[in-house]
């Protein structure tokens, strides 16, 4: 009898905990999922407008737009996403440990790092035209894609700024305010897209311009919000003396960003290159682009949920509650997988209206309709996003990047090159193979994660504070950034900064990056 009572009591406690966890994850994941959907719809809205205005030339326009978006996705999106994930990890764990001053310090340092990363991106986006022409040997497609990316690159600072600021606010459980600003920017984006594409017939250039303007509107609203309602910004003021401390952030933020760029490149650009090398059929590339757009819109719910899972597990690890963090990670991934299955069923029911949404060409709609029938299988590959959320919270980005490289690049290269050429619908074959590889990648990553000691992932509350395994190591001089000596004038402080070895090394690194970027741009332009 006592055993039955004990089992009932434990079951009731577990059920109560599950309800509390669902309640917390829903409150955190619902706005983040809506926010991710808003961000993605802001980008993919141009696909709908361009597809419906192109008429008979829909394949060329959609292919050009897709190639341009893939370049900007692997550059602008992945860099800003890498920085924002880094901010989420640091700020959520630091906020969970009640070290509010460090939350602001991490935010300021990432903003300083953002300025450094803008220059190589500008060089890449300006040089897209010769790169696309070298791969496709299609001058019209390369010109259209180059014009799109050349305009798009000017919106990268605003896009990255609002991504970093949103994650900074989310780590402090402030969710709905950034969502409201994103919705306002999305409304402006839709209006400008319609005016530039339909009224002024600017095509891809007008679509990129509308997207850039909407990004700056969102960034301006967030900047004003942080100035008027400073949250934890009131704990510290931005100072030029932070230059002496920013290398702590760069030491881990740059590798994390590079891993995000490589991961996005493997999952997005690589299948396109395989498709172009095997077949130069623009119809298949256009179908691939629409399937990617539909998958991207559905996967945004999973991306938002994974971001919420990163914040939740990161806060529990920051509070040194290992058992709760493990249970939250396992239950969160199970709950997220249920969401993926639900989205797959929705995709199966909506494949017919989705075919008509992107174009008015009847023959193209029929071919697209047949490909979208198997869209639920493709959406199941979103399971790899859930694993990324937990791995990011534990600071295992490097290990996860290696697993993704092994499964999605090495294995994907062999299977796609050998098998895709034997299928008539190559776009569908590429996505099916990628879905199987994503599920295998998730299983391998979870085995590696739960076989490790989770005590290494925590933020230890002592004077030698650490974030291990790829987050942030000992920051013994954190307080010096806030308790600065008031002795000496501003010019004497500035002079001492310029004399430090760190600043000299930083100056040479910046000059090297700018020089290499300029050299690559000139060489590609000459060719």
N, C-alpha and C positions, 0 to 999 in steps of 0.2 A: 504493500500500500504506500509506504514511504517512497519507494522507487517511482511509482506512478505519479505521485504528487511532485516529486523532484523533476521528472521528465516534463510534466505539464508546466511547471514553473519555468524550466529552461526554455521550453517551446514558446511560452508566452513572452519571455524576455527577448528571445530571438525575433519573434514576430513584431514586437514593439520596436526593436532596433531596426528591422527592415523597413517598417513604416516611417520611422524617423529619417532613415537614410534616403528613402525614396522622396520624402518631403524635401529634404535639403538639396538633393541632386536635381529635383525638378525645379525648385526655386532658382537654383544656380544655372541649370542647363537650359531651361526654357528661354530666358532672355539671351543667353549666349548663342543658342541655336538660331533664334530669330535674328540675332545680330550677324551671325555667319551667313545666314540666308540673305540678309540685306546686302552684305558686302559682295556676295557672289552674284546676286541678281543685278547689282549695280554694274558689274563687269559684263555679264552675259546678256544684258538688255540689248547691247549693240548687235548680238547675233540675230536676235529676232527682227530688229529693224532692217539690218543689212540683208537678211535672207528674204524678207518680203518686198523690198524695194528693188532687188537685183533683177527679177524677172527670169529671162532665159539664161542669163550669165550667172546664175546662182552658184554654180560649182566654183568658178574662179574667185568670186568675191568671198564666199565662205571659206575657201581654202586659204586665201591671202589673210583674211581676218584671223583664222585659226592659227596660222604660223606666227603672225605677229603677237597674238595673245600668249602663245606658248613661250616665246622668247621673253616677254614681259613677266609671265608667270614664274619662269625659272630664274629670272633676275630680280625684278622688283618685289613680287609676291614672296618668293622664298627668302630673300634677305630680310624683308620686314617681318615675315613670319618667324624667322630664326631669332631675330632680336626680341620680338614680342614674347615668344616662348621662353627665352632667357629671362625676360623681365617677370613673367608669370612665376617661374620657378623661384627666382631670388626673392621677389616681393612677397609671394604667398608664404614661403617658409619663414622669412624675416618677420612678416606681419604675425604669423602664428606664434613666433617667439617673443612678441611684443617689443621688438626693436624698431620702433617707428622711424627713428632718424636714419637708419640704414636703408629703409624703404625708399626714402627720398634720394639718398646718395646713389643707389643703384639706378634709379630713374634718370638722374642727371648724367651719369656716366654713359648710359646707353645713348642718350641724345647726343652727347659729344662724339661717340663712335659713329653715329649715323652720318654725321657730316663727312667723315673720312670715307665712308662706303659709297657716297653718291657719285664720285668721279669715275671709278671703273664702270659703273652702271651706265652713265651717260655715254662713255666710249663704246660699250657693247651695243646699245640701242641705236646709235648713229650708224654703226657698221653692219646693220642687219641686211641691207640690200645686197651687197656682194656675197654675203654668206648664204642667203637663200638662193641666189642665182647659181652659186656653185653647186648646191645640192639638187635643185629642181630643174635647172637649165630653162626656166620659164621667166622671161624678162618682165612680163606684165604682172605676174604674181609677186616677184621680188620687189618691184617698184611699189606696189600697193602695201605689202607688208612693211617695207622700209619707211614709207610715209606714216604708217600707223605708229610704229615704235619710236620714230624720231620726235613725234609730238607727245607720245605717252611718257617718255622719260622725264619730262619737265614736271610731271605730277608725282614722281617718286618720293621726294622729300615730304610732301604733304601726306601721302599715303602711309609712309613708314611712321611719321610722327603720330598720326591718329591711331595706328595700330598699337604703338608702344604706349600711348596715353590711355587707350582703352584697357589694355592689360594691367597697367598701373592702377587704374580705378577698380578693375575687377578683382584684383588681389586683395582689396580692402572691402569686398562685398558690395561695391557700388556698381550696379548693373544697368538699371533702367535709364539713367541719365545719358550714358554714351549711346544706348540704343535709340533714344529720341533724336539725338543729333545725326545718327546714321540714316534714320528714316527721312529727316529733313533733306539731307544730302542726296538721298535716292530720288526724292521727288524732283529736286532740281536737275538731277541727271536725266530722268525721263523726259522732262520738258525740253532740256537742251538737246538731247538726242533727237527728239522729234523735229525740232526747229532746224537743226543743222543738216539732218539727213533728208527729210521730206521737203522742207521749204526751200533750203538753200542748196540742196543736192551736193553736199560736200563729201559724201561717201565715208570711207574709212578715216580720213583726216578729221572730218567733223565729229565722228564717233569718239575718236581719241581726245579731241579738244573738249567735248562735253564731259568725258570722264575725268580729265585733269581739273576742270573748273569745279566739278562737284567734290573732288578730293580736297581742294583748297577751302571750300566752304565748310566741310566737316572739320578740317584741321583748325580753322579759325574759330569755330564754335567751341571746340574742346580747349583751345588755348585760352579763350575768354572765360570759360568755366573754371579752369584751374587757377586763373588769376583772381577771379571774383570769389570763388569758393575753394580755397586752397587745399582742403583736406589736410593731409599730413605735410604739405609743402611748407606750412608755417613752422615746422620743427627745424628747418634749416633754410638758409638762403644760398642761391647759386653764387659761387665765388670762383675767380680765376685760379685760386689756389687748388681747385679740384684737379687741375692738370697734373699735379704731382701724384695723384692717386688713381688716375683713370686706367693705368695699365693693368690693375687687378681685374677690371672688367674685360678689357680687350684680350687678356690672356685666355679667357674661356668663351667670351661672346663670339669672337671671330671664328674659332673652330666650330662652335655650335651653328653659326650661320653658314659656314662652308658645308657642313653636313646637311643642313636643310636644303641648300642649293643643289648638292649632289643628289639627295633623295628626290627632289622635285624633278630634276633633269632625268633621272633614271625612269621615273614613273610617267613623265609627260613627253619629253623630247625624244627619248630613245625609240619608243614605238613608232613615232612619226618618221624618223630616219629609216627605220626598217621598212616601213610602208613605202617610202619614196624610193628606196634602193631596189625594192622588189617590183613595184609597179608605179608608173607615173600617171595613174588614172586619177584625174581631178575629182571625179564623182565619188570614188572610194574615200579620198581625203576629206571631201565635204561631208560625207556620211559619218566618217570618223569624228569630225569636228562637232556635229550635232549630237552624236552619241556621247561625246565627252562633255558637252554642255549640259545635257540632261543628267548624266551621272554626277556632274559637279554640283548641280543644284540640289539633287537628292542627298549627296554626301555632305553637304554643308550642315545638315542637322547633326550628323555624326561628328563633324569637326567641332561644332559648338559644344556638343556633349563631351567630347574628349578634352576640350579646353577646361570645362567645368570639372571634369575628373582630375585633371592636373592640379587645379587650384585646391580641390578638396583633399586629395592625398598629400599634396605639398604642405597644407596647413596642419594636417595630422602629424606628418613627419617633423615639422618645425616645433610642434608641441611635445615631441618625444613619446608619442603614443603609437608604438609599433604595431600592436595587435589590431587596434582600430584602423590603422592605415592599410594593413593587409586585407582585413575584412571589407573595408570600403572599396579597395581596388578590385577584389574578386566579385563582389556584388555589383559594383558599378559596371564592370565589363559585361556581366551577365545581363544586366538591365539594358545596357547599350546594344547587345546583340539582339535582344527582343525588338528594340527600335529598328535595327537594320532589317529584320525579317518583315516588320510592318511596312517599312518603306519599299521593300521588294514587292509586296503584294500591291501597294499603291501604284508602283511602276507598271505592273502587269495590267492593271485596270485602266491606266491612263495612256497606254502606248498609242492608241488611235488619235486622240486629240493632240498629243505631243507631236505627231507627224505633221499635222496641218499648221501647227503654231509657227514653225520656222520658215516655211516657204509656201508658194502658191503653185509651183510646178507639179502637175499631176504625175508624170513619170517619176520624178524625183521623190514624191511623196510615197508612191507605191514601193519603191526600193527601200526607202527609209523605214516604212511600216514593217517590212519583213525583218529588218535588223533590230528594231526596237522590241520585237516579240521576246527576245532572250535578254532583255535589259535586267530583269531580276537577278540573273546569274552574275551579271557584272557588278550590281550594287552590293552583292555579298562580299566583294573584295574590300568593302569599307571596314571590315573587321581589323585590318591592319592599322587603321586610324585609332581605334580604341587602345590597341597596344602601345601606340606612340604616346597617347595621353598619360598612361601610367609610367612608361619608361622615362618620359620627360620629368615627371614629378620626382622620380628616384635619381635623376641625374645620370642616366645610362644612355645618353644620346649617342655616344661613340660606339658602344656595343650594338645598339639598335641600328645605327647607320651601317655597321659592318654586316649585320644579318640581312638588311635590305639590299646591300650591294651584292651579297652572295646569291640571294634568291631572285631578286628582280633584275639584276644586270647580267651576272655571269650565266646563271641558268636561263634567264629570259633571252639572252642573246642566242644561245644555242637552239633553244626550242622554237623561237620565233623565226629565225632564219631558215631552219630546216623544215618547219611545218607549215608556215603561213603561205608559202608559195603554192601549196597543193589545194588551197581553198579558193572558191570563187569569190566569196565575201570575205575579203582579207581583213577589213576593219573589225568584223565580228569575231574572227579567229584570234586577232591580237588581243582583244579585250577578254575573251574566254580564257586564253592562256594566262593572261595577267591576273585574272581572278583566282585561278588555282594556285599560282605562285604567292599571291598575297595571303591566302589562308595558311599555306605552309610556312610562310615567314612569321605569321602571328604565333603559330604553335611553337616554333623554335625559340622565338623571343621570350615567350612566357615561361618556357622551361628554364632558360638562362636566368630570368628575373627571380623566380621563386626558389631557385637553388642557391641564391646568395644570401648573405647575412644583411638583413634590413637595418641593423643598427648602424651600418656604415652610411646610410642615406640620411641620417638625422642631423639636425642643427643643434650641436651640443652647447648648452648654456654655461659657458665659462669664459674666461678671459681669452682663451685661444679658440675662438669660434671658428668652426669649419663647416663647409658644405662639401661633402666628399663626392667622389665619383663623377667629376665633370661639372659640378655646380660652381662653388667658389671656395677657395681655401682660406687660410688664415689671413684676416685683414687687421693686423695689429695697429695700423695707423688710421683706423676709421675715425676716431674721435678728433684727430688733428684736422680733419676737413671741416669740422664744425666749431671746434674750440680753437680758432686761429688766434695767434698772438696779435694784439692790437698795437704792438710797438713798431715803429718805422712807418714811413710814408708808403703810399700806393706804388710809387715808382721804385722804391727800394725793394719791395716785395716782387714786383714784376721783373726787376733786374736779377734777383736771386733765382727766380724760376727759369729764366733764359740761360742761366749758367749751369743748371743741373744736367747731369749726363743723360737722364731720362728724356728731357726735352730735346737734347741734341739728337739722340737716337730717333725719337719720334719725328723730328723734322726731316731727317734723312729718309725714314720709311715713307713719309708722305710724298716727298720729292720722287722717290723711286716708283711709287704707285702711279703718280701723275705722269712720270716720264714713260713708263711702260704702256700706260693707257693711250697716251698721245702717239707713241710709236706704232702701236697696233692699228690705231685709227688711220694714220697716214698711209701705212702699208696697204691696208684693205681698200682705201680710197683709190690709191694708185692702180691697184690691180683691177 
